Amino acid sequence: MLLASWNVNSVRARLPRLVAWLARRQPDIVCLQETKVVDEAFPREELAESGYCATVFGQKTYNGVAILSREEPVDVTFGLPGDPPDAERRLVAATVGGVRVASVYVPNGKEVGHPAYQFKLEWLARLAEWVRANLGAQPLVLAGDFNIAPEDADVWDVALWEGRNLFSEPEKAAFRALLAAGLVDTVRLHHPEGGLFTWWDYRQGAFHRGWGLRIDHILASRPLAARCRAAGVDRDERKGEAPSDHAPVFAEFADA
C-alpha cells in the first residue's frame, strides 16, 4: 500500500498538478488538506477519471480535508468528537482496505500567545484523545499538515525558529504525545538524518534557498509502521508553475 499526504492549498487551483502527480506516483490512498472548497464543488468527476473515490469534508475559502482512495471507503466519520456544527473542517477518517485512515489539518496557531495558538494546543490534545480511542484491531494512519516541526532536524535554522509558532516546545510536546499514544513518524523512521522539508514560504525565494520546515507527517500505528518499507517527500512538486507551498509526503507499507 502506497499512502501519501499533500496540503494542496486549494484543490481546484492545484487540480492539474494533482492529477498529473497521481498518474506518476500511483498512490493507493491520498490524504489532502486545505482543499478550500465546499463538498458540492469538489472535483469528484476529474478525480474519478484518475481512478479515485473522494471522501470530502470541506468548506469555502479555508481549511477542508479529503481522502482519495482506489477502494471504496467505509465507516466514514467527520471531525473530532464534541465538535460544534460550525466547527472548522479539519479531520476526516475512513477505513480503506482494512486500514483506518485520517486526513488531518491541524490549526496553524498564528503566533505564540495568540488565542489561535491556545486553540491549536487544545485541538491537538483532543486529537491525541481521538488517536487513543481509535487505536485497536485495525491499523491506523494519521496523515496531514500538522503545522509542527517536531525536531531540530526539521527546521532549516534552529536558532531562528526556536520558540516560534510551528516550532515551540508546547507544540513539540503535543506531537510527542501523539507518538506516545502509539504512533510512529514514518519519514523519520527512514530518514533519521533530517534536513528533509515539506513546506517552504512563498516569500523571499525560500524554496530555492532551502529555507524549509518539515510540518507534514504520516504517522502510523506501531504494527503498521513495522511494515513501512519506504517513506519520503516528493520535493519536486514544490517546483514549477503555481505550486502549493507544501510538497507531498509518502509512505509505502508491505502487505500483512
C-alpha positions as CSV (number, residue, x, y, z in Angstrom):
1,M,0.0,0.0,0.0
2,L,1.3,3.4,-1.0
3,L,-0.2,6.2,1.0
4,A,0.5,9.9,0.5
5,S,-0.5,13.2,2.0
6,W,-0.5,16.7,0.5
7,N,-1.6,20.1,1.6
8,V,-2.6,21.3,-1.9
9,N,-3.5,24.8,-0.8
10,S,-6.8,24.8,-2.9
11,V,-7.7,21.6,-4.7
12,R,-9.3,23.4,-7.6
13,A,-6.2,25.7,-8.2
14,R,-3.9,22.7,-8.0
15,L,-6.1,20.2,-9.8
16,P,-3.9,19.8,-13.0
17,R,-0.8,19.3,-10.8
18,L,-2.7,16.8,-8.6
19,V,-4.0,14.7,-11.5
20,A,-0.5,14.6,-13.1
21,W,1.1,13.7,-9.8
22,L,-1.4,10.9,-9.2
23,A,-0.6,9.5,-12.6
24,R,3.1,9.5,-11.9
25,R,3.1,8.4,-8.3
26,Q,0.1,6.0,-8.4
27,P,-0.7,6.1,-4.7
28,D,-3.4,3.8,-3.3
29,I,-4.6,6.4,-0.8
30,V,-4.0,10.2,-0.6
31,C,-4.9,12.5,2.3
32,L,-5.4,16.1,1.1
33,Q,-5.5,19.3,3.2
34,E,-6.5,22.9,2.6
35,T,-8.9,21.8,-0.1
36,K,-10.7,25.2,0.3
37,V,-13.9,24.1,-1.4
38,V,-17.4,23.1,-0.3
39,D,-18.2,19.5,-0.7
40,E,-20.6,20.1,-3.6
41,A,-17.9,21.8,-5.7
42,F,-15.1,19.3,-5.0
43,P,-13.8,17.9,-8.3
44,R,-15.0,14.4,-7.8
45,E,-15.5,13.6,-11.5
46,E,-12.0,14.6,-12.5
47,L,-10.5,12.5,-9.8
48,A,-12.8,9.6,-10.6
49,E,-11.4,9.7,-14.1
50,S,-8.0,9.2,-12.4
51,G,-9.3,6.2,-10.6
52,Y,-10.1,7.6,-7.1
53,C,-13.1,7.8,-4.8
54,A,-13.2,11.1,-3.0
55,T,-14.3,11.3,0.7
56,V,-14.5,15.0,1.4
57,F,-15.1,17.4,4.3
58,G,-14.7,20.9,3.0
59,Q,-15.6,24.5,3.5
60,K,-15.4,27.6,1.4
61,T,-12.1,29.5,1.2
62,Y,-10.4,27.9,4.2
63,N,-9.4,24.5,5.6
64,G,-11.0,21.4,4.2
65,V,-9.7,17.8,4.1
66,A,-10.3,14.8,1.9
67,I,-9.2,11.2,1.4
68,L,-8.7,9.8,-2.2
69,S,-8.7,6.1,-2.4
70,R,-8.8,3.4,-5.1
71,E,-11.1,1.3,-3.0
72,E,-14.5,2.4,-1.8
73,P,-14.1,3.6,1.8
74,V,-16.3,2.5,4.7
75,D,-17.1,3.8,8.2
76,V,-16.5,7.5,7.3
77,T,-16.5,10.0,10.2
78,F,-16.1,13.7,10.2
79,G,-14.4,16.0,12.7
80,L,-13.4,15.3,16.3
81,P,-15.9,14.1,19.0
82,G,-17.6,17.1,20.5
83,D,-17.1,19.5,17.6
84,P,-19.9,22.0,17.2
85,P,-21.9,22.0,13.9
86,D,-20.0,25.1,12.7
87,A,-16.5,23.7,13.5
88,E,-13.7,24.2,11.0
89,R,-13.4,21.2,8.7
90,R,-10.1,19.7,9.8
91,L,-10.4,15.9,10.1
92,V,-12.0,13.2,8.0
93,A,-11.5,9.5,8.7
94,A,-12.4,6.3,6.8
95,T,-11.5,2.7,6.6
96,V,-9.8,1.7,3.4
97,G,-8.6,-1.9,2.8
98,G,-8.7,-2.7,6.5
99,V,-6.7,0.4,7.4
100,R,-8.2,3.3,9.4
101,V,-7.0,6.5,7.7
102,A,-7.4,10.0,8.9
103,S,-6.6,13.2,6.9
104,V,-5.8,16.0,9.4
105,Y,-5.2,19.7,9.1
106,V,-4.0,21.0,12.5
107,P,-4.7,24.7,13.2
108,N,-1.8,26.9,12.3
109,G,-1.8,28.9,15.6
110,K,-0.6,32.2,14.1
111,E,1.9,33.1,16.8
112,V,2.8,32.0,20.3
113,G,0.5,33.7,22.8
114,H,-2.2,34.4,20.3
115,P,-5.7,32.9,21.1
116,A,-5.3,30.8,17.9
117,Y,-2.2,29.3,19.4
118,Q,-4.1,28.2,22.5
119,F,-6.8,26.8,20.3
120,K,-4.2,24.8,18.4
121,L,-2.9,23.2,21.6
122,E,-6.4,22.4,22.8
123,W,-7.2,20.9,19.4
124,L,-4.1,18.8,19.5
125,A,-5.0,17.5,22.9
126,R,-8.4,16.4,21.5
127,L,-6.6,14.8,18.6
128,A,-4.5,12.7,20.9
129,E,-7.7,11.5,22.6
130,W,-9.1,10.6,19.2
131,V,-5.9,8.6,18.5
132,R,-6.1,6.7,21.7
133,A,-9.8,5.9,21.1
134,N,-9.1,4.7,17.5
135,L,-6.0,2.5,18.2
136,G,-7.2,-1.1,18.2
137,A,-7.7,-4.0,16.0
138,Q,-7.3,-2.0,12.8
139,P,-4.1,-0.4,11.6
140,L,-4.2,3.4,11.9
141,V,-2.7,6.1,9.8
142,L,-2.9,9.8,10.8
143,A,-1.6,11.9,7.9
144,G,-1.6,15.5,7.0
145,D,-0.4,19.0,7.8
146,F,0.4,19.1,11.5
147,N,1.8,22.6,11.5
148,I,4.6,21.4,13.8
149,A,8.2,20.8,13.1
150,P,8.9,18.2,15.8
151,E,12.7,18.2,16.0
152,D,15.7,20.4,15.3
153,A,16.4,18.4,12.2
154,D,13.0,19.5,10.8
155,V,13.9,23.3,10.5
156,W,16.4,25.0,8.3
157,D,17.6,27.3,11.1
158,V,17.0,26.2,14.7
159,A,18.2,29.4,16.3
160,L,15.8,31.5,14.1
161,W,12.8,29.2,14.8
162,E,13.3,28.3,18.4
163,G,10.3,29.3,20.5
164,R,8.2,30.5,17.5
165,N,4.9,29.1,16.3
166,L,5.4,25.8,14.4
167,F,8.5,25.0,16.5
168,S,7.6,26.0,20.1
169,E,8.1,23.5,22.9
170,P,4.4,23.1,23.7
171,E,3.7,22.2,20.1
172,K,6.6,19.7,20.0
173,A,5.3,18.2,23.3
174,A,1.9,17.8,21.7
175,F,3.4,16.0,18.8
176,R,5.4,13.7,21.1
177,A,2.0,13.0,22.8
178,L,0.7,11.6,19.5
179,L,3.7,9.3,19.3
180,A,3.4,8.3,22.9
181,A,-0.3,7.3,22.2
182,G,1.1,4.6,19.9
183,L,2.1,6.2,16.6
184,V,5.4,6.2,14.6
185,D,6.7,9.0,12.4
186,T,7.3,7.1,9.2
187,V,9.5,9.7,7.4
188,R,11.8,10.0,10.5
189,L,11.9,6.2,10.6
190,H,13.6,6.1,7.2
191,H,15.4,9.5,7.3
192,P,16.9,9.9,10.8
193,E,19.4,12.4,9.3
194,G,16.8,15.1,8.9
195,G,17.0,18.0,6.5
196,L,14.0,16.8,4.6
197,F,11.4,19.5,4.4
198,T,7.8,19.6,3.3
199,W,6.9,23.4,3.4
200,W,8.6,26.5,2.2
201,D,7.2,30.0,2.4
202,Y,6.3,31.6,-0.9
203,R,8.3,34.7,0.0
204,Q,12.0,35.6,-0.2
205,G,12.8,32.7,-2.5
206,A,12.6,30.3,0.5
207,F,12.4,27.2,-1.6
208,H,15.4,27.9,-3.7
209,R,17.4,28.9,-0.6
210,G,16.5,25.7,1.3
211,W,14.6,27.6,3.9
212,G,12.1,24.9,4.7
213,L,10.3,23.1,7.6
214,R,9.0,19.5,7.9
215,I,5.5,20.0,9.1
216,D,3.6,17.4,7.1
217,H,3.7,13.9,8.5
218,I,2.4,10.4,8.1
219,L,2.1,8.8,11.5
220,A,1.3,5.0,11.6
221,S,0.3,2.7,14.4
222,R,3.3,0.6,15.6
223,P,2.3,-2.7,13.9
224,L,1.7,-0.9,10.6
225,A,4.9,1.1,10.9
226,A,6.8,-2.2,11.3
227,R,5.7,-2.9,7.7
228,C,6.7,0.5,6.4
229,R,9.5,-0.1,3.8
230,A,9.9,3.4,2.4
231,A,8.9,7.0,3.2
232,G,9.9,10.4,1.9
233,V,9.0,13.7,0.3
234,D,8.2,14.4,-3.4
235,R,10.2,17.7,-3.2
236,D,9.9,18.3,-7.0
237,E,6.2,19.0,-6.6
238,R,7.1,22.3,-5.0
239,K,8.8,23.4,-8.2
240,G,7.3,24.7,-11.4
241,E,4.4,27.0,-12.1
242,A,1.8,27.8,-9.4
243,P,2.8,25.1,-6.9
244,S,1.4,24.6,-3.4
245,D,3.7,25.8,-0.7
246,H,3.8,22.2,0.5
247,A,5.3,19.1,-1.1
248,P,3.6,15.6,-0.8
249,V,4.9,13.1,1.7
250,F,4.5,9.4,1.1
251,A,4.9,6.1,2.9
252,E,4.9,2.6,1.5
253,F,3.7,-0.4,3.5
254,A,4.2,-4.1,2.8
255,D,1.1,-6.3,2.8
256,A,0.4,-8.1,6.1
